[in-house]
Amino acid sequence: MKLAPLLLTTVSVLSPQAAGTLPGSPHASDLPARETFYYNVEWRLITAGRAKVEWILQPRNDWQVNLRLESVGLVSTLFKVEDNYFAYLNPSFCAESVQMDSHEGSRERDTKIAFDAAAHRAAYLERDRLKNTTLLQQEIEIPPCVHDVVGGLLYLRTLNLEPGQSVMVPVSDGKRSVMAKVQAQSREEVKTPEGAFHTICYEAYLFNNVLYRRPAHLNIWLTDDRRRLPVQIRVRMQFTIGTITLQLRKHE
């Protein structure tokens, strides 16, 4: 089984943006100009990887999102993963472009996505670095503002969703564009290597033939304070695959 796509999906989350439908309003001013989060990736009771997520506010008030994902330990011995993901968002957190460089086992891929808000189109290009061949090239229709699945977590942090509230949101991975549901479910205490936190648990409905066909549940725990720190992310799949959990190890 290839864990890399599942790990990448686990650190990817919807970003709500649909004018007139949000129970809470965004507060981008509450976010620091730069933050870095380090996560342990746990799978089947072992540490399978490390993830590093950075959000950086640019001079024009747009955002750069960086993700580095790498396998460790036994998983790295069996299937080495080194993925780097870069997304660029406008000041409203709408995706403008995405680039991913991935090294997964014997595969090396480059993926680029350009989101053209004016034309309502997204152009997707995936290439095999070793064979120097194009694996997939296509264009799809998108709304005027759509969110990539990693940069979206930044926007989710600016909302004030209380347990029981939900929103329908536009999200795209460059291959599909869908409206998906994000729901605030409950207040919970979560313990991580960084410490114990009072949180609100959200479910992002990306799986089960929404954006991804695989059956699964994706939950995100944000601290129940102004910081809205993403301290835990979990994807639960069928027994044969199991559960993947990211827990905050360090925050800068």
C-alpha positions as CSV (number, residue, x, y, z in Angstrom):
1,M,0.0,0.0,0.0
2,K,1.2,3.5,-0.9
3,L,0.9,5.8,2.1
4,A,2.1,9.0,0.5
5,P,-1.2,10.1,-1.1
6,L,-3.0,9.3,2.2
7,L,-0.5,11.2,4.3
8,L,-0.8,14.2,1.9
9,T,-4.6,14.1,2.0
10,T,-4.5,13.9,5.8
11,V,-2.7,17.3,6.1
12,S,-5.0,18.7,3.5
13,V,-8.2,20.4,4.5
14,L,-11.1,22.3,2.9
15,S,-11.2,26.0,3.1
16,P,-14.6,27.6,3.4
17,Q,-15.3,30.6,1.2
18,A,-18.8,31.2,0.0
19,A,-20.1,34.7,0.4
20,G,-23.4,34.9,2.4
21,T,-23.3,31.4,3.7
22,L,-20.8,31.5,6.5
23,P,-22.1,31.5,10.1
24,G,-18.9,33.3,11.2
25,S,-16.8,36.0,9.5
26,P,-13.1,35.6,8.7
27,H,-10.6,37.5,10.8
28,A,-7.3,37.3,8.8
29,S,-5.8,40.0,11.1
30,D,-5.8,37.4,13.9
31,L,-3.3,35.3,12.0
32,P,0.5,36.0,12.5
33,A,2.4,37.0,9.4
34,R,4.4,33.8,9.6
35,E,3.8,30.5,11.4
36,T,5.4,27.1,11.2
37,F,3.9,23.8,12.5
38,Y,5.7,20.5,12.9
39,Y,3.7,17.3,13.2
40,N,4.3,13.7,14.0
41,V,2.5,11.3,11.5
42,E,1.2,8.2,13.3
43,W,-0.1,5.1,11.5
44,R,-0.9,1.8,13.1
45,L,0.7,2.8,16.4
46,I,4.0,3.7,14.8
47,T,5.6,7.0,13.8
48,A,5.3,6.9,10.0
49,G,6.5,10.4,9.1
50,R,7.0,14.0,9.8
51,A,5.2,17.0,8.3
52,K,6.1,20.7,8.3
53,V,3.6,23.3,7.4
54,E,4.4,27.0,6.9
55,W,2.1,30.0,6.2
56,I,3.8,33.2,5.1
57,L,2.1,36.5,4.5
58,Q,3.7,38.2,1.4
59,P,4.1,42.0,0.9
60,R,1.0,42.3,-1.3
61,N,-1.1,40.6,1.5
62,D,-1.3,37.4,-0.4
63,W,-0.1,34.1,1.1
64,Q,2.5,31.4,0.5
65,V,1.8,27.9,1.9
66,N,4.6,25.4,2.2
67,L,4.3,21.7,3.1
68,R,7.1,19.2,3.5
69,L,6.2,15.6,4.1
70,E,8.7,12.8,4.7
71,S,8.5,9.2,5.9
72,V,10.6,8.0,8.8
73,G,11.6,4.7,10.4
74,L,10.2,1.4,9.1
75,V,7.8,3.1,6.7
76,S,10.7,5.0,5.1
77,T,12.7,1.7,4.7
78,L,9.7,0.1,2.9
79,F,8.5,3.1,1.0
80,K,10.5,6.3,1.1
81,V,8.5,9.5,0.8
82,E,9.8,13.1,0.3
83,D,7.0,15.4,-0.9
84,N,7.2,19.2,-1.2
85,Y,4.0,21.2,-1.8
86,F,3.9,25.0,-2.5
87,A,0.6,27.0,-2.9
88,Y,0.1,30.6,-3.5
89,L,-3.2,32.3,-2.4
90,N,-4.6,35.7,-3.0
91,P,-5.6,38.0,0.0
92,S,-9.0,36.2,0.2
93,F,-7.2,32.8,0.4
94,C,-8.4,31.8,-3.1
95,A,-5.9,29.5,-4.8
96,E,-3.7,31.0,-7.6
97,S,-1.2,28.3,-8.2
98,V,0.1,25.0,-6.8
99,Q,3.4,23.1,-7.3
100,M,4.3,19.7,-5.9
101,D,7.5,17.8,-6.2
102,S,7.2,14.3,-5.0
103,H,9.5,11.4,-4.5
104,E,7.5,8.3,-3.5
105,G,9.3,4.9,-3.6
106,S,10.7,4.6,-7.2
107,R,8.5,7.4,-8.5
108,E,9.4,11.0,-9.0
109,R,6.7,13.4,-10.1
110,D,6.2,17.1,-10.8
111,T,2.7,18.5,-10.6
112,K,1.6,22.1,-11.4
113,I,-1.8,23.6,-11.1
114,A,-2.7,27.1,-12.4
115,F,-6.0,28.6,-11.2
116,D,-7.4,31.3,-13.5
117,A,-10.2,33.1,-11.6
118,A,-11.1,35.3,-14.5
119,A,-11.5,32.4,-17.0
120,H,-13.0,30.1,-14.4
121,R,-10.5,27.4,-15.4
122,A,-7.8,25.3,-13.6
123,A,-5.0,23.8,-15.7
124,Y,-3.4,20.6,-14.3
125,L,-0.1,19.2,-15.5
126,E,1.6,16.1,-14.0
127,R,5.0,14.9,-15.3
128,D,7.3,11.9,-14.6
129,R,10.7,13.3,-13.9
130,L,12.6,10.1,-14.5
131,K,11.0,9.3,-17.8
132,N,10.5,13.0,-18.8
133,T,6.9,12.2,-19.9
134,T,3.5,13.8,-19.3
135,L,1.3,11.7,-17.2
136,L,-1.8,13.9,-17.2
137,Q,-2.7,17.3,-18.7
138,Q,-6.2,18.7,-18.5
139,E,-8.3,21.7,-17.8
140,I,-11.5,21.9,-15.6
141,E,-14.1,24.5,-14.8
142,I,-13.9,26.2,-11.4
143,P,-15.8,28.9,-9.5
144,P,-14.4,32.4,-9.4
145,C,-12.8,31.6,-6.0
146,V,-11.7,28.0,-5.2
147,H,-9.4,26.6,-2.6
148,D,-6.6,24.1,-2.8
149,V,-6.7,21.3,-0.2
150,V,-3.6,22.4,1.8
151,G,-3.9,26.2,1.8
152,G,-7.5,25.8,2.8
153,L,-6.6,25.0,6.4
154,L,-5.4,28.6,6.7
155,Y,-8.8,30.0,5.8
156,L,-10.6,27.5,8.1
157,R,-8.7,29.1,11.0
158,T,-10.2,32.5,10.3
159,L,-13.8,31.3,10.8
160,N,-16.0,31.2,13.9
161,L,-18.0,28.0,13.4
162,E,-19.7,26.7,16.6
163,P,-20.5,23.0,17.1
164,G,-23.5,22.2,15.0
165,Q,-22.8,24.8,12.3
166,S,-21.6,23.8,8.8
167,V,-20.8,25.4,5.5
168,M,-20.7,24.2,1.9
169,V,-17.4,25.2,0.2
170,P,-15.7,25.1,-3.2
171,V,-12.5,23.1,-3.3
172,S,-10.3,21.7,-6.1
173,D,-7.2,19.5,-6.5
174,G,-6.8,20.5,-10.1
175,K,-8.4,17.3,-11.3
176,R,-11.9,17.8,-9.9
177,S,-13.8,20.8,-8.5
178,V,-16.5,20.2,-6.0
179,M,-18.7,21.7,-3.3
180,A,-18.0,20.0,0.0
181,K,-19.3,20.3,3.5
182,V,-17.3,21.3,6.6
183,Q,-19.0,20.9,9.9
184,A,-18.1,21.9,13.5
185,Q,-19.0,18.9,15.7
186,S,-17.9,19.1,19.3
187,R,-15.6,20.7,21.9
188,E,-12.9,18.3,23.0
189,E,-9.6,18.2,24.9
190,V,-6.7,17.0,22.8
191,K,-3.3,15.9,24.1
192,T,-0.3,16.2,21.8
193,P,3.5,16.2,22.2
194,E,3.2,20.0,22.2
195,G,0.7,19.9,25.2
196,A,-3.0,19.6,26.0
197,F,-5.4,21.9,24.2
198,H,-9.1,22.8,24.4
199,T,-10.4,22.4,20.8
200,I,-13.3,22.3,18.5
201,C,-13.4,19.2,16.3
202,Y,-14.4,19.6,12.6
203,E,-15.2,17.1,9.9
204,A,-14.3,17.9,6.3
205,Y,-16.3,15.8,3.9
206,L,-13.7,15.2,1.2
207,F,-14.0,11.5,0.9
208,N,-16.8,9.1,-0.1
209,N,-17.0,10.2,-3.7
210,V,-16.8,13.9,-3.0
211,L,-13.3,15.0,-4.0
212,Y,-11.8,11.5,-3.3
213,R,-13.5,8.3,-4.1
214,R,-12.0,6.3,-1.2
215,P,-14.4,5.9,1.9
216,A,-13.0,7.7,4.9
217,H,-13.6,10.4,7.5
218,L,-11.4,13.5,7.9
219,N,-11.4,15.4,11.2
220,I,-9.5,18.5,12.2
221,W,-9.0,19.8,15.8
222,L,-8.5,23.6,16.1
223,T,-7.8,25.3,19.5
224,D,-10.9,27.0,20.9
225,D,-9.3,30.4,21.2
226,R,-8.2,33.3,19.0
227,R,-5.1,31.4,17.8
228,R,-7.2,28.6,16.2
229,L,-4.1,26.3,16.1
230,P,-4.5,23.1,14.1
231,V,-3.2,20.7,16.8
232,Q,-4.5,17.4,15.4
233,I,-5.7,16.0,12.0
234,R,-7.0,12.5,11.5
235,V,-8.2,10.4,8.6
236,R,-10.0,7.2,9.4
237,M,-10.3,4.5,6.7
238,Q,-11.4,0.9,6.5
239,F,-9.7,-1.6,8.7
240,T,-7.3,-2.8,6.0
241,I,-5.7,0.6,5.8
242,G,-6.4,2.0,9.3
243,T,-6.1,5.5,10.8
244,I,-3.5,8.2,10.1
245,T,-3.1,10.9,12.7
246,L,-1.0,14.1,12.7
247,Q,-0.3,15.5,16.1
248,L,1.3,18.9,16.7
249,R,4.9,18.4,17.9
250,K,6.1,22.1,17.8
251,H,4.7,25.5,16.8
252,E,6.7,28.6,16.0
